[in-house]
Every structure is written in structure tokens, then in C-alpha cells.
Amino acid sequence: MSSKSSDTTPLLVGAVLVIGAVIWFVIHFWYVVVGLIAAGALVFVVIKLVQRNAARREHLEAEKTAMLARCEEENKRYDADPERYLSALHPDSTMGTQN
């Protein structure tokens, strides 16, 4: 018997019909396909821009936190001994002395 070849015939016919329908759709409605591709590209670009912006914000936030920590450390050093701190900043200056 040839039941095996008759089992695959409807599948082949279905595949050919689906491929034919897709080709017909693309030929008659090519602008829809182009629009979908453009929309997909736009979504892709927007996602990449959002990711890049998030990474940039995270980097800036880390820099801001590090700068704040450095400022707090400098403030502690100044509060401990203002004269010594200022003389270390300007060693050639005669800030505390009067002639």
C-alpha cells in the first residue's frame, strides 16, 4: 500500500498554499511588510537608546556618589584642623602669619 505518500500529500498541499498566500500577501501588500520592518527597526533602536541611557545614568550616579564621598572626607579633614588643611593646599602661602 502507498499510505505513507498519501499521508504527506495534504501536508505538502497545505505548505504550498501557505507559502503561496505569504508570497501573494507580500506582492500585493508590500507596504505593510515594509512598515512592519520599519516599526521593528524603530523599536530596536528605541530599546538600545533606553539601555544606553540607563547605563549612562548609572555611571553618572556612581561618579556623583564617589565625588560626594571625597567631599565628605575633605570636609572631615578640614574640620579636624583648618589651618593645617589650608596650608597643605597652599604650602607657599603665608596665610596665618602677619608681618
PyMOL commands that place a pseudoatom at each C-alpha (Angstrom):
pseudoatom trace, name=CA, resn=MET, resi=1, chain=A, elem=C, hetatm=0, pos=[0.000, 0.000, 0.000]
pseudoatom trace, name=CA, resn=SER, resi=2, chain=A, elem=C, hetatm=0, pos=[1.029, 3.550, -0.516]
pseudoatom trace, name=CA, resn=SER, resi=3, chain=A, elem=C, hetatm=0, pos=[-0.481, 5.060, 2.605]
pseudoatom trace, name=CA, resn=LYS, resi=4, chain=A, elem=C, hetatm=0, pos=[2.751, 6.817, 3.504]
pseudoatom trace, name=CA, resn=SER, resi=5, chain=A, elem=C, hetatm=0, pos=[2.761, 9.008, 0.375]
pseudoatom trace, name=CA, resn=SER, resi=6, chain=A, elem=C, hetatm=0, pos=[-0.922, 9.827, 0.792]
pseudoatom trace, name=CA, resn=ASP, resi=7, chain=A, elem=C, hetatm=0, pos=[-0.280, 10.893, 4.424]
pseudoatom trace, name=CA, resn=THR, resi=8, chain=A, elem=C, hetatm=0, pos=[2.208, 13.552, 3.368]
pseudoatom trace, name=CA, resn=THR, resi=9, chain=A, elem=C, hetatm=0, pos=[0.224, 14.884, 0.404]
pseudoatom trace, name=CA, resn=PRO, resi=10, chain=A, elem=C, hetatm=0, pos=[-2.151, 17.068, 2.464]
pseudoatom trace, name=CA, resn=LEU, resi=11, chain=A, elem=C, hetatm=0, pos=[0.821, 18.441, 4.384]
pseudoatom trace, name=CA, resn=LEU, resi=12, chain=A, elem=C, hetatm=0, pos=[2.622, 19.366, 1.152]
pseudoatom trace, name=CA, resn=VAL, resi=13, chain=A, elem=C, hetatm=0, pos=[-0.512, 20.937, -0.299]
pseudoatom trace, name=CA, resn=GLY, resi=14, chain=A, elem=C, hetatm=0, pos=[-1.020, 22.916, 2.900]
pseudoatom trace, name=CA, resn=ALA, resi=15, chain=A, elem=C, hetatm=0, pos=[2.595, 24.091, 2.886]
pseudoatom trace, name=CA, resn=VAL, resi=16, chain=A, elem=C, hetatm=0, pos=[2.367, 25.170, -0.750]
pseudoatom trace, name=CA, resn=LEU, resi=17, chain=A, elem=C, hetatm=0, pos=[-0.878, 27.043, -0.036]
pseudoatom trace, name=CA, resn=VAL, resi=18, chain=A, elem=C, hetatm=0, pos=[0.611, 28.831, 2.967]
pseudoatom trace, name=CA, resn=ILE, resi=19, chain=A, elem=C, hetatm=0, pos=[3.781, 29.786, 1.052]
pseudoatom trace, name=CA, resn=GLY, resi=20, chain=A, elem=C, hetatm=0, pos=[1.662, 30.944, -1.882]
pseudoatom trace, name=CA, resn=ALA, resi=21, chain=A, elem=C, hetatm=0, pos=[-0.535, 33.025, 0.419]
pseudoatom trace, name=CA, resn=VAL, resi=22, chain=A, elem=C, hetatm=0, pos=[2.520, 34.652, 2.003]
pseudoatom trace, name=CA, resn=ILE, resi=23, chain=A, elem=C, hetatm=0, pos=[4.007, 35.441, -1.413]
pseudoatom trace, name=CA, resn=TRP, resi=24, chain=A, elem=C, hetatm=0, pos=[0.671, 36.854, -2.621]
pseudoatom trace, name=CA, resn=PHE, resi=25, chain=A, elem=C, hetatm=0, pos=[0.375, 38.994, 0.517]
pseudoatom trace, name=CA, resn=VAL, resi=26, chain=A, elem=C, hetatm=0, pos=[3.927, 40.334, 0.173]
pseudoatom trace, name=CA, resn=ILE, resi=27, chain=A, elem=C, hetatm=0, pos=[3.405, 41.169, -3.505]
pseudoatom trace, name=CA, resn=HIS, resi=28, chain=A, elem=C, hetatm=0, pos=[0.060, 42.913, -3.009]
pseudoatom trace, name=CA, resn=PHE, resi=29, chain=A, elem=C, hetatm=0, pos=[0.713, 44.488, 0.376]
pseudoatom trace, name=CA, resn=TRP, resi=30, chain=A, elem=C, hetatm=0, pos=[4.462, 45.147, 0.257]
pseudoatom trace, name=CA, resn=TYR, resi=31, chain=A, elem=C, hetatm=0, pos=[3.994, 48.485, 2.030]
pseudoatom trace, name=CA, resn=VAL, resi=32, chain=A, elem=C, hetatm=0, pos=[2.584, 46.668, 5.074]
pseudoatom trace, name=CA, resn=VAL, resi=33, chain=A, elem=C, hetatm=0, pos=[5.657, 44.431, 5.180]
pseudoatom trace, name=CA, resn=VAL, resi=34, chain=A, elem=C, hetatm=0, pos=[7.962, 47.440, 4.829]
pseudoatom trace, name=CA, resn=GLY, resi=35, chain=A, elem=C, hetatm=0, pos=[6.017, 49.225, 7.560]
pseudoatom trace, name=CA, resn=LEU, resi=36, chain=A, elem=C, hetatm=0, pos=[6.340, 46.255, 9.898]
pseudoatom trace, name=CA, resn=ILE, resi=37, chain=A, elem=C, hetatm=0, pos=[10.079, 46.060, 9.237]
pseudoatom trace, name=CA, resn=ALA, resi=38, chain=A, elem=C, hetatm=0, pos=[10.433, 49.800, 9.859]
pseudoatom trace, name=CA, resn=ALA, resi=39, chain=A, elem=C, hetatm=0, pos=[8.395, 49.554, 13.069]
pseudoatom trace, name=CA, resn=GLY, resi=40, chain=A, elem=C, hetatm=0, pos=[10.568, 46.670, 14.242]
pseudoatom trace, name=CA, resn=ALA, resi=41, chain=A, elem=C, hetatm=0, pos=[13.719, 48.655, 13.490]
pseudoatom trace, name=CA, resn=LEU, resi=42, chain=A, elem=C, hetatm=0, pos=[12.329, 51.655, 15.359]
pseudoatom trace, name=CA, resn=VAL, resi=43, chain=A, elem=C, hetatm=0, pos=[11.504, 49.524, 18.409]
pseudoatom trace, name=CA, resn=PHE, resi=44, chain=A, elem=C, hetatm=0, pos=[15.008, 48.020, 18.285]
pseudoatom trace, name=CA, resn=VAL, resi=45, chain=A, elem=C, hetatm=0, pos=[16.642, 51.471, 18.164]
pseudoatom trace, name=CA, resn=VAL, resi=46, chain=A, elem=C, hetatm=0, pos=[14.469, 52.794, 20.995]
pseudoatom trace, name=CA, resn=ILE, resi=47, chain=A, elem=C, hetatm=0, pos=[15.330, 49.792, 23.183]
pseudoatom trace, name=CA, resn=LYS, resi=48, chain=A, elem=C, hetatm=0, pos=[19.050, 50.300, 22.540]
pseudoatom trace, name=CA, resn=LEU, resi=49, chain=A, elem=C, hetatm=0, pos=[18.796, 54.026, 23.331]
pseudoatom trace, name=CA, resn=VAL, resi=50, chain=A, elem=C, hetatm=0, pos=[16.954, 53.320, 26.575]
pseudoatom trace, name=CA, resn=GLN, resi=51, chain=A, elem=C, hetatm=0, pos=[19.592, 50.757, 27.577]
pseudoatom trace, name=CA, resn=ARG, resi=52, chain=A, elem=C, hetatm=0, pos=[22.422, 53.171, 26.767]
pseudoatom trace, name=CA, resn=ASN, resi=53, chain=A, elem=C, hetatm=0, pos=[20.734, 55.987, 28.701]
pseudoatom trace, name=CA, resn=ALA, resi=54, chain=A, elem=C, hetatm=0, pos=[20.205, 53.727, 31.714]
pseudoatom trace, name=CA, resn=ALA, resi=55, chain=A, elem=C, hetatm=0, pos=[23.883, 52.731, 31.671]
pseudoatom trace, name=CA, resn=ARG, resi=56, chain=A, elem=C, hetatm=0, pos=[24.899, 56.397, 31.367]
pseudoatom trace, name=CA, resn=ARG, resi=57, chain=A, elem=C, hetatm=0, pos=[22.697, 57.387, 34.306]
pseudoatom trace, name=CA, resn=GLU, resi=58, chain=A, elem=C, hetatm=0, pos=[24.105, 54.558, 36.408]
pseudoatom trace, name=CA, resn=HIS, resi=59, chain=A, elem=C, hetatm=0, pos=[27.650, 55.695, 35.602]
pseudoatom trace, name=CA, resn=LEU, resi=60, chain=A, elem=C, hetatm=0, pos=[26.856, 59.315, 36.442]
pseudoatom trace, name=CA, resn=GLU, resi=61, chain=A, elem=C, hetatm=0, pos=[25.206, 58.277, 39.696]
pseudoatom trace, name=CA, resn=ALA, resi=62, chain=A, elem=C, hetatm=0, pos=[28.304, 56.268, 40.649]
pseudoatom trace, name=CA, resn=GLU, resi=63, chain=A, elem=C, hetatm=0, pos=[30.548, 59.262, 39.872]
pseudoatom trace, name=CA, resn=LYS, resi=64, chain=A, elem=C, hetatm=0, pos=[28.278, 61.530, 41.911]
pseudoatom trace, name=CA, resn=THR, resi=65, chain=A, elem=C, hetatm=0, pos=[28.391, 59.146, 44.884]
pseudoatom trace, name=CA, resn=ALA, resi=66, chain=A, elem=C, hetatm=0, pos=[32.180, 58.899, 44.694]
pseudoatom trace, name=CA, resn=MET, resi=67, chain=A, elem=C, hetatm=0, pos=[32.534, 62.678, 44.492]
pseudoatom trace, name=CA, resn=LEU, resi=68, chain=A, elem=C, hetatm=0, pos=[30.232, 63.136, 47.472]
pseudoatom trace, name=CA, resn=ALA, resi=69, chain=A, elem=C, hetatm=0, pos=[32.325, 60.673, 49.484]
pseudoatom trace, name=CA, resn=ARG, resi=70, chain=A, elem=C, hetatm=0, pos=[35.514, 62.556, 48.560]
pseudoatom trace, name=CA, resn=CYS, resi=71, chain=A, elem=C, hetatm=0, pos=[33.923, 65.875, 49.556]
pseudoatom trace, name=CA, resn=GLU, resi=72, chain=A, elem=C, hetatm=0, pos=[32.814, 64.474, 52.891]
pseudoatom trace, name=CA, resn=GLU, resi=73, chain=A, elem=C, hetatm=0, pos=[36.335, 63.169, 53.533]
pseudoatom trace, name=CA, resn=GLU, resi=74, chain=A, elem=C, hetatm=0, pos=[37.828, 66.574, 52.691]
pseudoatom trace, name=CA, resn=ASN, resi=75, chain=A, elem=C, hetatm=0, pos=[35.307, 68.266, 54.998]
pseudoatom trace, name=CA, resn=LYS, resi=76, chain=A, elem=C, hetatm=0, pos=[36.308, 65.952, 57.846]
pseudoatom trace, name=CA, resn=ARG, resi=77, chain=A, elem=C, hetatm=0, pos=[39.976, 66.748, 57.257]
pseudoatom trace, name=CA, resn=TYR, resi=78, chain=A, elem=C, hetatm=0, pos=[39.214, 70.476, 57.221]
pseudoatom trace, name=CA, resn=ASP, resi=79, chain=A, elem=C, hetatm=0, pos=[37.063, 70.287, 60.354]
pseudoatom trace, name=CA, resn=ALA, resi=80, chain=A, elem=C, hetatm=0, pos=[39.815, 68.435, 62.218]
pseudoatom trace, name=CA, resn=ASP, resi=81, chain=A, elem=C, hetatm=0, pos=[42.449, 71.153, 61.624]
pseudoatom trace, name=CA, resn=PRO, resi=82, chain=A, elem=C, hetatm=0, pos=[41.563, 74.047, 59.289]
pseudoatom trace, name=CA, resn=GLU, resi=83, chain=A, elem=C, hetatm=0, pos=[44.998, 75.739, 59.408]
pseudoatom trace, name=CA, resn=ARG, resi=84, chain=A, elem=C, hetatm=0, pos=[46.880, 72.558, 58.575]
pseudoatom trace, name=CA, resn=TYR, resi=85, chain=A, elem=C, hetatm=0, pos=[44.402, 71.658, 55.830]
pseudoatom trace, name=CA, resn=LEU, resi=86, chain=A, elem=C, hetatm=0, pos=[44.677, 75.082, 54.175]
pseudoatom trace, name=CA, resn=SER, resi=87, chain=A, elem=C, hetatm=0, pos=[48.459, 75.175, 54.492]
pseudoatom trace, name=CA, resn=ALA, resi=88, chain=A, elem=C, hetatm=0, pos=[48.606, 71.779, 52.790]
pseudoatom trace, name=CA, resn=LEU, resi=89, chain=A, elem=C, hetatm=0, pos=[46.569, 73.187, 49.918]
pseudoatom trace, name=CA, resn=HIS, resi=90, chain=A, elem=C, hetatm=0, pos=[48.775, 76.290, 49.574]
pseudoatom trace, name=CA, resn=PRO, resi=91, chain=A, elem=C, hetatm=0, pos=[52.204, 75.476, 51.000]
pseudoatom trace, name=CA, resn=ASP, resi=92, chain=A, elem=C, hetatm=0, pos=[53.849, 78.628, 49.616]
pseudoatom trace, name=CA, resn=SER, resi=93, chain=A, elem=C, hetatm=0, pos=[51.183, 80.905, 51.087]
pseudoatom trace, name=CA, resn=THR, resi=94, chain=A, elem=C, hetatm=0, pos=[51.677, 82.809, 54.317]
pseudoatom trace, name=CA, resn=MET, resi=95, chain=A, elem=C, hetatm=0, pos=[48.024, 82.590, 55.346]
pseudoatom trace, name=CA, resn=GLY, resi=96, chain=A, elem=C, hetatm=0, pos=[48.315, 82.509, 59.114]
pseudoatom trace, name=CA, resn=THR, resi=97, chain=A, elem=C, hetatm=0, pos=[51.300, 84.829, 59.509]
pseudoatom trace, name=CA, resn=GLN, resi=98, chain=A, elem=C, hetatm=0, pos=[51.338, 88.581, 59.659]
pseudoatom trace, name=CA, resn=ASN, resi=99, chain=A, elem=C, hetatm=0, pos=[54.377, 90.775, 59.175]
for i in range(1, 99): cmd.bond("trace and resi %d" % i, "trace and resi %d" % (i + 1))
show_as sticks, trace
zoom trace
